[in-house]
Amino acid sequence: MVKVNIYLTFNGTCEEAFTFYKSVFGGEFPYIGRYKDVPQSDSQNFQPENENKIMHVSLPINHATILMGCDNPSAGGKGTVIGDNISISLDLDTKDEADRLFMKLSTNGLIRMAMSETFWGAYFGALTDKFGINWLINCDLNAAK
């Protein structure tokens, strides 16, 4: 089964935005992580000045939808462009399903991060399809069949 969620990227205002969204929708953050929480082996990808910025936050909106977000760590000097800061996040049950959708969606597109196992316990990849739409493909390895 595919679960579809919205992923927002900010230029340093993620925490402020999600505090606002929490006041609008209610609920609690089941997870909020900062770049300083990244394991040492991956931390070289981020500038030290971003250590307190949000690496990932999630806010359930209802039983079927989670609003997720992060601050762009400005890796490579590229900041977030308003309009390009929204991704569709797919949460899948199996690695095979994740691979299948990743390969189909990336046809004639741009693979930004190949599917791989991550430090947060997921099988994850990121791409921009041939129409310029950003996709995040995720399979929770602890829940995968």
BAROMI-568239 format. One line per 10 residues: number of its first residue (from 1); their letters; for each residue x, y, z of N, C-alpha, C. Coordinates in Angstrom, 3 decimals. Example, Ala and Ser with C-alpha at 12.3 -4.5 7.8 and 13.67 -1.06 7.14 Angstrom:
BEGIN
1> AS> 13.190,-5.690,7.800,12.300,-4.500,7.800,13.200,-3.300,7.800; 12.850,-2.250,7.080,13.670,-1.060,7.140,12.900,0.030,7.870 $
end
This chain:
BEGIN
1> MVKVNIYLTF> 0.839,-1.173,0.000,0.000,0.000,0.000,0.891,1.245,0.000; 0.497,2.244,-0.755,1.235,3.499,-0.823,0.524,4.536,0.043; 1.299,5.196,0.911,0.801,6.332,1.677,1.458,7.565,1.093; 0.673,8.586,0.780,1.176,9.808,0.164,1.131,10.935,1.194; 2.263,11.621,1.362,2.349,12.741,2.287,3.013,13.926,1.613; 2.937,15.078,2.251,3.497,16.319,1.731,4.790,16.614,2.489; 5.852,16.985,1.740,7.138,17.310,2.348,7.528,18.726,1.934; 7.727,19.595,2.930,8.057,21.004,2.693,9.502,21.277,3.089; 10.209,22.067,2.292,11.598,22.433,2.574,11.680,23.947,2.762; 12.408,24.361,3.799,12.501,25.771,4.171,13.945,26.248,4.171 $
11> NGTCEEAFTF> 14.121,27.563,4.128,15.436,28.203,4.213,15.683,28.690,5.637; 15.577,27.778,6.618,15.865,28.148,8.002,14.650,28.474,8.846; 13.443,28.411,8.302,12.240,28.748,9.062,11.342,27.538,9.324; 11.887,26.340,9.184,11.082,25.130,9.358,10.465,25.044,10.754; 11.273,25.273,11.788,10.758,25.167,13.152,9.623,26.159,13.393; 9.810,27.387,12.946,8.771,28.416,13.091,7.507,28.021,12.326; 7.680,27.537,11.102,6.533,27.137,10.278,5.779,25.975,10.921; 6.501,24.966,11.399,5.834,23.800,11.967,5.206,24.094,13.326; 5.760,25.037,14.062,5.105,25.484,15.300,3.772,26.135,14.945; 3.771,26.916,13.876,2.520,27.518,13.396,1.540,26.441,12.947 $
21> YKSVFGGEFP> 1.990,25.483,12.120,1.103,24.426,11.628,0.531,23.607,12.784; 1.336,23.386,13.812,0.865,22.664,15.001,-0.250,23.444,15.685; -0.126,24.776,15.718,-1.181,25.598,16.332,-2.462,25.572,15.498; -2.316,25.368,14.204,-3.475,25.312,13.311,-4.161,23.947,13.379; -3.370,22.866,13.223,-3.929,21.519,13.114,-4.001,20.777,14.443; -3.236,21.225,15.456,-3.170,20.497,16.716,-2.215,19.325,16.593; -2.224,18.475,17.595,-1.379,17.290,17.577,0.001,17.552,18.135; 0.836,16.530,18.032,2.206,16.580,18.530,3.157,16.122,17.436; 4.421,16.492,17.566,5.451,16.036,16.640,5.938,14.660,17.107; 5.676,13.588,16.366,6.216,12.288,16.764,7.735,12.241,16.598 $
31> YIGRYKDVPQ> 8.251,13.106,15.729,9.699,13.163,15.534,10.089,14.570,15.128; 11.163,15.062,15.738,11.799,16.301,15.306,13.302,16.118,15.514; 14.064,16.173,14.418,15.511,15.972,14.481,16.244,17.154,13.876; 17.403,17.421,14.398,18.231,18.530,13.920,19.481,17.974,13.239; 20.119,18.808,12.425,21.317,18.354,11.714,22.421,17.915,12.671; 22.471,18.470,13.874,23.484,18.039,14.843,23.248,16.602,15.306; 22.039,16.059,15.061,21.714,14.693,15.452,22.154,13.654,14.425; 22.652,14.105,13.270,23.086,13.199,12.204,24.341,12.460,12.669; 24.421,11.146,12.428,25.639,10.413,12.807,26.887,11.038,12.184; 28.001,10.938,12.884,29.258,11.543,12.450,29.617,11.173,11.013 $
41> SDSQNFQPEN> 29.325,9.932,10.613,29.689,9.476,9.265,28.957,10.248,8.168; 27.801,10.841,8.482,27.048,11.612,7.498,27.122,13.113,7.729; 27.648,13.548,8.864,27.599,14.972,9.217,28.491,15.845,8.354; 29.488,15.277,7.665,30.364,16.087,6.816,29.596,16.694,5.645; 28.399,16.221,5.377,27.583,16.750,4.284,26.921,18.083,4.641; 27.016,18.503,5.904,26.290,19.688,6.356,27.228,20.720,6.972; 26.915,21.975,6.755,27.703,23.074,7.305,27.461,23.172,8.812; 28.515,23.458,9.616,28.357,23.547,11.079,27.311,24.580,11.507; 27.147,25.641,10.753,26.171,26.673,11.135,24.720,26.189,11.038; 24.528,25.020,10.447,23.169,24.472,10.316,22.828,23.455,11.403 $
51> ENKIMHVSLP> 23.705,23.261,12.383,23.510,22.181,13.341,22.186,22.252,14.105; 21.649,23.435,14.361,20.390,23.549,15.092,19.167,23.649,14.181; 19.383,23.641,12.887,18.269,23.675,11.946,17.612,22.297,11.889; 16.398,22.264,11.394,15.606,21.037,11.375,16.031,20.131,10.223; 16.427,18.895,10.563,16.764,17.885,9.568,15.489,17.181,9.100; 14.566,16.933,10.040,13.280,16.316,9.702,12.309,16.526,10.852; 11.079,16.862,10.481,9.987,16.968,11.453,8.742,16.391,10.797; 7.896,15.787,11.603,6.626,15.278,11.079,5.502,15.681,12.021; 4.349,16.001,11.425,3.162,16.400,12.174,1.951,15.709,11.556; 1.388,14.710,12.243,0.178,14.078,11.710,-0.968,15.090,11.629 $
61> INHATILMGC> -1.609,15.134,10.466,-2.755,16.024,10.251,-4.048,15.273,10.542; -4.093,14.016,10.139,-5.209,13.118,10.448,-4.677,11.688,10.364; -5.554,10.700,10.406,-5.094,9.302,10.403,-4.407,8.895,9.100; -4.604,9.651,8.034,-4.057,9.258,6.732,-2.952,10.177,6.206; -2.771,11.348,6.801,-1.850,12.337,6.236,-0.883,12.870,7.282; 0.392,12.943,6.889,1.427,13.530,7.740,2.085,14.664,6.968; 2.158,15.829,7.581,2.892,16.964,7.026,4.325,16.833,7.531; 5.298,16.833,6.602,6.704,16.663,6.967,7.516,17.828,6.421; 8.675,18.061,7.031,9.498,19.154,6.533,10.913,19.125,7.061; 11.728,20.053,6.517,13.119,20.211,6.932,13.595,21.591,6.495 $
71> DNPSAGGKGT> 14.758,21.966,7.023,15.476,23.138,6.524,16.484,22.647,5.509; 16.631,23.362,4.415,17.644,23.022,3.415,19.008,23.294,4.032; 19.885,22.281,4.069,21.200,22.505,4.668,22.151,23.293,3.771; 21.677,23.747,2.627,22.469,24.541,1.685,23.737,23.835,1.250; 23.674,22.531,1.160,24.821,21.770,0.665,25.115,22.204,-0.766; 26.354,22.493,-1.045,26.734,22.912,-2.384,26.321,24.335,-2.716; 25.873,25.099,-1.727,25.526,26.488,-1.943,24.163,26.721,-2.566; 23.405,25.671,-2.821,22.090,25.839,-3.431,21.043,25.995,-2.344; 20.377,27.120,-2.324,19.317,27.342,-1.364,17.982,26.842,-1.896; 16.990,26.895,-1.057,15.640,26.488,-1.441,14.989,27.595,-2.242 $
81> VIGDNISISL> 14.360,27.232,-3.336,13.633,28.170,-4.171,12.146,27.954,-3.923; 11.447,29.013,-3.515,10.007,28.906,-3.289,9.359,28.447,-4.586; 8.547,27.407,-4.469,7.944,26.771,-5.628,8.585,25.423,-5.895; 9.886,25.324,-5.589,10.596,24.043,-5.700,10.718,23.372,-4.341; 10.066,23.932,-3.328,10.274,23.463,-1.964,9.199,22.499,-1.472; 8.447,21.912,-2.389,7.416,20.945,-2.036,7.708,19.638,-2.752; 7.680,18.537,-2.005,7.885,17.215,-2.571,6.712,16.325,-2.202; 6.505,15.315,-3.010,5.528,14.290,-2.689,6.307,13.136,-2.080; 5.928,12.747,-0.884,6.604,11.672,-0.172,5.734,10.425,-0.219; 6.311,9.332,-0.714,5.610,8.054,-0.767,6.194,7.136,0.290 $
91> DLDTKDEADR> 5.342,6.608,1.147,5.757,5.661,2.175,5.246,4.291,1.746; 6.179,3.370,1.485,5.833,2.076,0.907,6.095,0.936,1.874; 5.421,-0.187,1.629,5.509,-1.348,2.515,6.711,-2.242,2.254; 7.229,-2.245,1.019,8.329,-3.150,0.703,9.413,-2.432,-0.102; 10.634,-2.953,0.002,11.744,-2.410,-0.775,11.504,-2.626,-2.273; 10.937,-3.765,-2.633,10.661,-4.034,-4.047,9.705,-2.997,-4.626; 8.665,-2.667,-3.869,7.707,-1.663,-4.328,8.379,-0.292,-4.415; 9.230,0.011,-3.447,9.960,1.287,-3.461,10.861,1.363,-4.690; 11.593,0.294,-4.970,12.470,0.261,-6.148,11.674,0.416,-7.441; 10.558,-0.292,-7.535,9.731,-0.251,-8.758,9.241,1.164,-9.040 $
101> LFMKLSTNGL> 8.685,1.825,-8.022,8.170,3.180,-8.229,9.302,4.178,-8.461; 10.420,4.007,-7.751,11.564,4.888,-7.939,12.056,4.824,-9.384; 12.233,3.614,-9.901,12.733,3.456,-11.272,11.762,4.051,-12.295; 10.478,3.813,-12.116,9.498,4.351,-13.067,9.440,5.874,-13.002; 9.396,6.429,-11.797,9.301,7.885,-11.659,10.575,8.591,-12.124; 11.722,7.939,-12.013,12.983,8.594,-12.383,13.297,8.505,-13.877; 12.493,7.795,-14.646,12.730,7.680,-16.090,12.770,9.068,-16.722; 13.886,9.398,-17.364,14.115,10.703,-17.993,14.078,11.862,-16.998; 14.261,11.546,-15.723,14.306,12.571,-14.691,15.699,12.667,-14.093; 15.786,13.197,-12.888,17.057,13.399,-12.199,17.029,12.669,-10.864 $
111> IRMAMSETFW> 17.924,11.706,-10.691,18.041,11.016,-9.415,18.889,11.894,-8.496; 18.302,12.350,-7.401,19.014,13.203,-6.451,19.684,12.391,-5.350; 19.094,11.247,-5.004,19.695,10.312,-4.056,19.190,8.926,-4.421; 20.094,8.054,-4.803,19.712,6.689,-5.175,19.119,5.967,-3.962; 18.267,4.995,-4.218,17.674,4.209,-3.142,18.787,3.530,-2.346; 18.764,3.713,-1.032,19.750,3.084,-0.164,19.227,3.054,1.266; 19.843,2.210,2.071,19.479,2.147,3.488,20.089,3.345,4.196; 19.344,3.910,5.140,19.751,5.142,5.811,19.982,4.922,7.301; 20.590,5.912,7.940,20.834,5.839,9.373,19.554,5.912,10.184; 18.454,6.388,9.591,17.200,6.477,10.341,16.336,5.226,10.173 $
121> GAYFGALTDK> 16.877,4.183,9.597,16.169,2.909,9.528,15.207,2.773,8.373; 15.484,3.487,7.299,14.606,3.424,6.127,15.416,3.066,4.890; 14.706,2.636,3.889,15.237,2.462,2.538,14.673,3.660,1.798; 15.542,4.568,1.333,15.092,5.899,0.911,15.803,6.346,-0.357; 15.095,7.105,-1.181,15.671,7.738,-2.356,14.906,9.003,-2.700; 15.550,9.883,-3.463,14.927,11.152,-3.859,15.184,11.395,-5.335; 14.199,11.937,-6.014,14.318,12.208,-7.445,13.436,13.372,-7.854; 13.749,13.920,-9.014,12.883,14.890,-9.672,12.470,14.252,-10.986; 11.161,14.130,-11.202,10.715,13.452,-12.422,10.881,14.351,-13.648; 10.588,13.812,-14.815,10.803,14.549,-16.065,9.922,15.778,-16.193 $
131> FGINWLINCD> 8.945,15.929,-15.292,8.079,17.107,-15.311,8.480,18.133,-14.254; 9.582,17.867,-13.520,10.066,18.797,-12.508,9.447,18.603,-11.130; 8.721,17.498,-10.920,8.104,17.223,-9.622,9.084,16.443,-8.756; 9.249,16.885,-7.506,10.150,16.235,-6.557,9.428,15.103,-5.839; 10.081,13.940,-5.761,9.534,12.758,-5.106,10.527,12.240,-4.073; 10.008,11.816,-2.924,10.776,11.160,-1.874,10.170,9.777,-1.691; 10.970,8.743,-1.885,10.492,7.375,-1.789,11.056,6.761,-0.517; 10.192,6.250,0.342,10.601,5.790,1.665,9.963,4.442,1.992; 10.759,3.555,2.547,10.260,2.278,3.056,10.873,2.090,4.436; 10.047,2.070,5.470,10.514,1.858,6.841,10.999,0.420,6.959 $
141> LNAAK> 12.297,0.228,7.169,12.853,-1.126,7.197,12.359,-1.933,8.403; 11.980,-1.260,9.462,11.450,-1.963,10.627,10.049,-2.496,10.400; 9.323,-1.881,9.445,7.960,-2.308,9.156,7.863,-3.080,7.836; 8.940,-3.079,7.041,8.907,-3.707,5.714,8.675,-5.201,5.831; 7.970,-5.704,4.850,7.663,-7.123,4.783,8.694,-7.846,3.977 $
end
